[in-house]
């Protein structure tokens, strides 16, 4: 309804907030600006500039400060329905029904008796009535005091009271709203006041804030996701960007999935093939080489190759894009692409060939480090016992130095490459700028700037492209090394079409027919035409000097070594015609070096859960381990360390005996099974074998001749040949090889007869 004053010059208000904090607020503040500002006070609390807010929010501001605050050379326009500010403006424009009805100063309009004067009188009467009806509780010590005092007081007393009361009420309401509550006042109308309901005790104007309890509802999450737009808003706002991002995502996903599949397939092939290679492979291959394939090479396939391939692809596309932009801006640049490509090709070929071979040397020289470390850890107790720590430390340093001899040249080759690629990149920048200058009259300047900016980055991209090419080709060596082991010759088929009968072998007859064998094709024969027949349930002792071929003979029964000539028949079935699974599953061996796996005792005795606990305890009793196992806190669930390291060698062999008692195969091979037990335990085990395997064919390889003196027959091997094969008593009478061995062991014919 009211408008504010005009001044001679126009400008914007820049209010210094520190004005209200100054010790003397009467001092003027003058800051010149250049923009006219319209300030509607009705919206001041929401939209006022920050520098105006302190004037209206500060509780102790006297109105005279407004009249003495000068803003130099500026027009101030005030649109308001608050009459408390009107005495301090220079000119008032009164609007009525959209038309200017009066214009003049505050005093002139009051004296004219027009619409403005009548409005002030009516307003003052209503305020006086309200003041008389209020109890005084509405007065607040922090209300504004904007009533002019002294010489500045212009309105009459009644109006001054009205203006003061109005401003107090307005500020009180604002402060109450900021604090979250308002005071309940009486209505200014006497009629409405009389008819108004009396406030009840405890009645509140502001409702209590509600609070949910329990778990947050699913609808809340869905509402949040809907507000997010579910990530699809880019589809409609910027389709090209969304399509590019989607293609990048799909490409990254496909590349990651392909990398994982490649790693899994190569690792599976390597593991399956290593588990199926002949045992001769492990006799001739240091364990460090195998570990190196599973450790370093598989890690390279898992991590390095996917990253190298992705980086190489990005660099390659980046170089193509850069050259395309340069050729588009300066077509003459295509002339120098071929010479630069030739230089780049030769530099790249020289570096890649050198780097690839150096990385191969690095891989080969790393295997001795693994082998030596494994040997040191396994024989640490012996090394300390003989005080050879320094010798092993020096040997470890030597192996590491040999490995570093291939690493250092590889680093030097990288520096060599960097210098030459910088030269090629600088040539690209030079020719790009040169042709841009030559063609300056015919090409667009913006396109030239784009091409040169691309050319400045091509040096780094070319450098990285060659490095990634070299690294990719070098890391592919890991695939080459893994493939080398995946292509090793395996053992015979695990299962063949020719399956033996379900109850095979029923009798347990074993027949060797001119059996010859060698460990590798280039080596000599270790068994020279073995020919013998072993009847069902016969107990055969096999003896001989070290290297005579005793263990080789048992390995042949399991086809760990394949025959060079001849064959072995078990119950008239040639073992070379059936699968290894059928053969090895029907035979039982108690090895000289028993192997146990980490897990429980029960798992090592019965890995396939075929037997009950009662059968297992009976087998432990027969193998003289029941007292030991029952004394353990967890019994059959006692955890066995890796390789059975928490058990003695004798206990491990007895566990293998218990396992054999559970399987009860028709053919049992004892490979010095009692070599690590005392004589008393050895006698107990021999008695158990005689009793429990009385209906089985037993082949016993023994250094202790006492354990085979009760055998049906004894086979004496010498240099891979059967030199004697008869009963112990007959062999002692012949005074041959067996007689000499028995004599060395203190066994005579008389003592054997007493046994």
Buried (B, 14 or more C-beta within 10 A) or exposed (E): EBBBBEBEEBBBBBBEEEBBEEEEBEEEBEBEEEEEBEBEBEEBEEEBEEBBBBBBBEEEBBBBBBBEBEBEEBBBBBBBEBBBBBBBBEBBBBEEEEEEEBEBBBEBBBEEEBBBBEBBBEBBEEBBEBBEEBEEEBEBEEBBBBBBEEEBBBBEEBBBBBBBBBBBBBBBBBBEEEEEEBEEBBEBEEEEEEEEEEEEEEEEEEEEEEEEEEEEEEEEEEEEEEEEEEEEEBEEEEEEEBEEEEEEEEEEEEBEEEBEEBBEEBBEBBBEBBEBBBEBBEEEBBBBBBBBBBEBBBEBBBEBBBBBBBBBBBBBEBBEEBBEBBBEBBEEBEEBBEEBEEBBEEBBEBBBEBBBBBBBBBBBBBBBBBBBBBBBEEBEEEBEEEEEEEEBEEBBEEBBEBBEEBBEBBEEBBEEBBEBBBEBBEBBBEBBBBBBEEBEEEBEEEBBEBBBEBBBEBBBBBBBBBBBBBBBBBBBBBBEBBEEBBEBEBBBEEEEEEEBEEEBBEBBBBBBBEBBBBBEEEEEBBBBBBEBEBBBBBBBBBBBEEEBBBBBBBBBBBBBBBBBBBBBBBBEBEBBEBBBEBBBEBBBBBBBEBEBEEBBBBBBBBEEEEBEEEBBBBBBBBBBBBEEBEEEEEBBEBEBEEBBEEBEBBBBBBBBBBBBBBBEBBBBBBBBBBBBBEEEBBBBBBEBBEEBBEEBBBBBBBBBBBBBBBBBBBBBBBBBBBBBBBEBEEBBEEEBBBBEBBEEEEBEBEEBEEE
